[in-house]
Amino acid sequence: MDNQGLKDDILTKALELFADVGFKQTSINKIVHSLGVSKGAFYHYFASKDDLIQQLVSRYVDSVVNYPEEIVNNPNLNALEKLNQLIHAFIDYKSEKTVLRERYKKLAAVSDNYELRERVYIDVISRAKEPYVKIFKQGMAEGIFDIKYPEQTAEVWLTTVVKFNTKVSKALEQKNIIANFDERVKFMEDLLERLLGIEEGSIKYEAAYRDYVKGMGGILQ
Amino acid sequence: MDNQGLKDDILTKALELFADVGFKQTSINKIVHSLGVSKGAFYHYFASKDDLIQQLVSRYVDSVVNYPEEIVNNPNLNALEKLNQLIHAFIDYKSEKTVLRERYKKLAAVSDNYELRERVYIDVISRAKEPYVKIFKQGMAEGIFDIKYPEQTAEVWLTTVVKFNTKVSKALEQKNIIANFDERVKFMEDLLERLLGIEEGSIKYEAAYRDYVKGMGGILQ
């Protein structure tokens, strides 16, 4: 049997079970039993349930922060153009309904999956920071962004984005009305403009985000 | 036996065990056994381990957001004066080394206590928002704060404060060096000034926070 194949099968099955019955309720026994493989096979690839979770988090975060390098490295764009393109690329990416992403979204919405959620938050923020920090520094050098602390600025922005996305994903998953959507998404533009010390209207977040949510069948208030 | 007394004993013992051996490792059996009481006594006060945790969170959050109303309601202070006093009051409060607070800090630092940590985050932020939103709105009415979305602004500020405090508490608990302390605490002042659209130097956060950390024996880098 192909080794990477079996390892992937275990990761995929674990993700499915975590999303369906919750994190605490899914034992290693349940995972191997569902796949009809031995516990030995599991321990060949994973040191523990904790290790499995860490690898799941890495696999997800890899897919999330696989950002378009061609935007960040494009020599023909200024920092503000790059930033708006990067934001749109992330929103477009969110619109792709892959099976993997669907399962992760479901997982994030399950209320008892605290551990996975906290780990994903921390990993996504620490890794997605890189393109933002690069663009922020370019904008500082170009004199178009008034930022003093690019690393911390990127952290605050990404923390707010992740919180907002989680709220929206949860509402989409549960088919709930997304309350105060207008105000919330306009706040995101306002926040980033303040953080970067740039003019009102410079950040284009609202229209693309609204299209994304409508495309996912979201009910806006 | 005094009922509130027994309930308090159970909450206190659970907190102690969660902090010492971790959240997952502490069963209801372990809690009642440590106190020499029956499982029936436990279920008289708590519907489940989950209910116990929710009550622990509430007790802690009550103590944290017990903010000085006299600042917020003082008719002789403008919004910026109130804001700086409120920030200092929270820092002073953090300096009080009560047994309860010490245990909670230890608990927050234990890496497997994801669930409690997420619940405390959400509860603290949603409840501590109130005094900030009041002061922000006063500042908007006085024309000294340039804010469009006071609720969301308070959320971003408090999320950043809680993350920063958690990092500092963890470093204090583990006697680690607090890396880039200077930059981080100055960023906090800068962030709040941007969020409120006020002049550089208006927010006084750094000196008091530095004194607090030094008073707690923190090692600054």
Interface residues (C-beta under 8 A of the other chain):
Chain A: D112 Y114 E115 R117 E118 K148 Y149 Q152 T153 V156 T159 T160 K163 E183 R184 K186 F187 D190 L191 R194 L195 G197
Chain B: D112 Y114 E115 R117 E118 K148 Y149 Q152 T153 V156 T159 T160 K163 E183 R184 K186 F187 D190 L191 R194 L195 G197
